[in-house]
Structures are given as structure tokens and as C-alpha cells.
Amino acid sequence: MTSVSDEYARQAARPNAVLWSMAPSGQIVEISPSIEVVRGYTVDEALAHGPAEMLTPASLHTSLQYFETMSVE
């Protein structure tokens, strides 16, 4: 069984994988440097974008629902 950190490291090693962390507000607070290769934005540019600019509407909705559920528990 692989740990979460092992899986993160495996995914991060992929050159086209973009990994990010989100705050409960949906704001992206951390993003991998591969964003520049995949989307053409630097890390700072990507972080400056709001979640609606970085995620599809369905992904944004799912993410915000998840955080809403987490805040209730």
C-alpha cells in the first residue's frame, strides 16, 4: 500500500502533472512549477488567478461542495 506522500511524489515526478493545494475558499494557494509547461502561466501568475479562471465550472462546483462538507463536520 502506498502512502499519500508516496503517491504525491509519484505524481509530482510526471512532467505534465500539475498539482495544487486549495484553501477552503477555493483559492489555489500552492501549485507545482509544471503549470508553466502545461498552461503557460508562471506559478505566481497562476496563483493570482481566481479559482473560476483555473478550474472548469464543474470542478469548481465539486471543490466548493467538498470544502462546504468539510466545514460542517
C-alpha positions in Angstrom: 0.0 0.0 0.0 1.4 3.4 -0.9 1.2 6.4 1.4 -0.2 9.7 0.4 3.3 11.2 0.3 4.5 8.4 -2.0 1.6 9.0 -4.3 2.2 12.7 -4.3 5.9 12.2 -5.1 5.0 9.8 -7.9 2.6 12.3 -9.5 4.9 15.2 -9.0 7.6 13.4 -10.9 5.4 13.4 -14.0 6.5 16.3 -16.2 2.9 17.2 -17.3 1.3 16.8 -13.9 0.1 20.0 -12.2 -0.5 19.6 -8.5 -2.1 22.2 -6.4 -3.5 22.9 -2.9 -6.7 24.9 -2.3 -7.9 26.9 0.6 -11.4 26.2 1.9 -12.5 29.3 -0.1 -11.5 27.6 -3.3 -8.4 29.8 -3.8 -5.4 27.9 -5.1 -2.6 28.5 -2.6 0.1 26.3 -3.9 0.9 25.0 -7.4 3.6 23.0 -9.0 6.1 24.6 -11.4 4.9 22.4 -14.2 1.9 24.8 -14.6 4.2 26.8 -16.8 4.7 23.9 -19.3 1.1 22.8 -19.2 -0.8 26.0 -19.1 1.8 28.7 -20.0 1.4 30.5 -16.6 4.2 31.0 -14.1 3.5 29.9 -10.6 2.9 33.5 -9.5 0.6 34.2 -12.4 -1.4 31.0 -11.7 -1.7 31.9 -8.0 -3.0 35.3 -8.9 -5.9 33.8 -10.9 -9.1 33.1 -9.1 -10.5 29.6 -8.9 -13.1 30.3 -11.6 -10.2 31.1 -14.0 -8.3 28.0 -13.3 -11.0 25.3 -12.9 -13.8 24.2 -15.1 -17.2 25.1 -13.8 -17.9 21.5 -12.8 -14.5 21.2 -11.0 -15.1 24.5 -9.1 -18.5 23.3 -8.0 -17.2 20.0 -6.8 -14.3 21.6 -5.0 -16.5 24.1 -3.2 -19.0 21.4 -2.3 -16.2 19.3 -0.8 -15.0 22.2 1.3 -18.5 23.1 2.4 -19.0 19.5 3.5 -15.7 19.5 5.4 -16.6 22.7 7.3 -19.8 21.2 8.5 -18.1 18.1 10.1 
